[in-house]
Amino acid sequence: MHGARMRNNGQYHLTGSSGVMMELRQEIERVARSDAKVLITGESGVGKELVAHGVHEYSPRAARAFIAVNCAGLPETLLESELFGHVKGSFTGAYRDKPGKLELAHEGTIFLDEIGEMTMRMQGLLLRFMETGELQKVGADRTGGAVNVRVIAATNRNLRDMVGQGSFREDLFYRLNVIHLTVPPLRERREDIPALVDYFLGRFTKNNGYSVRSVSLDAMKLLTEYPWPGNVRELENVIERSVVTGRSEAVTIDDLPLEIRSYNTIGLRPKRERRRTVADDLYKRLTEERESFWNVVYPLYMQREITRGNVRDVVRKGLEQARGNYKIVARLFNMEQRDYKRFLNFLRKHDCQLPFKEYR
């Protein structure tokens, strides 16, 4: 998962000694003892899966499986098969019976991330399971055996609002919302940022040839003042990029991404950054959400949904971050090493290659 996950003696720890984090840790230990369903809410990137892991690790189910399912990552039919399993021949490609994640999590914990993205039909299937514990495999004539699973769900959306709008079932909401844990955004626990930075630095510099070993005082001050809209996940990515692209032992302000360097301490973004562009959104998907250039930018451009200018803007952002090094840009854009020549050929062919020297 994204976020500072440290495992020690089989237990997960949320990094930070701020009051809100100490309170959250105590709450996790308290609710873990029961078998009650838990709903975890918080902005994207705060570490909701880490909290779910904590509940599992402190519970009597700790020795059993913890299985996470991203409800937004699969279309409805695949999600149904993923959760409930399927029988041989139930659809094209179903060559054998396959157990679902709920069955595999028997006597353990299932973590349903991004529960707010489930379709109404899937919500109905989940509700039925939660009421009966019985599995209805895709393609099966009758329900299978019952399983004993603790359900923990998470979302960055407001489910109460969705209930009001008719896009989330009220009965399912009340089933899930027995215990509600809220994970605070990083900007509300700034005193934890230095500890998180140290943790990520240690992780990304361990057993490799990078020269970076620390963060300068000025850079740390800026990291602490920045509002972190992408939360712990964004901080993790910034530290990783700083380690990969850094040229000296200490990360300086100049090593930090443009959006952090140009953030002013009054708490306002510069005017030119206030309106997010297509390139901003694409770049965020590449660098924060770790999607590949070939899955995000390339198909949109080839289908003429974005322009050559958009592609050039994304490449420009990459070059700024990588100080003009196209090999590092390819890495930032989550490409395999062997794709480097293909990337350059694509840029040349479509007139998207920018001169690198001005970024050095």
PyMOL commands that set and color helices and strands:
alter all, ss='L'
color gray80, all
select helices_A, chain A and resi 19-32+48-57+76-84+101-104+115-117+120-132+159-165+170-176+186-188+190-205+217-225+231-245+253-255+258-261+271-273+278-287+293-302+308-322+326-332+337-349+357-359
alter helices_A, ss='H'
color red, helices_A
select strands_A, chain A and resi 5-8+11-14+38-41+66-70+85-86+98-99+109-113+150-155+179-182+214-215+250-251
alter strands_A, ss='S'
color yellow, strands_A
deselect
rebuild
show_as cartoon
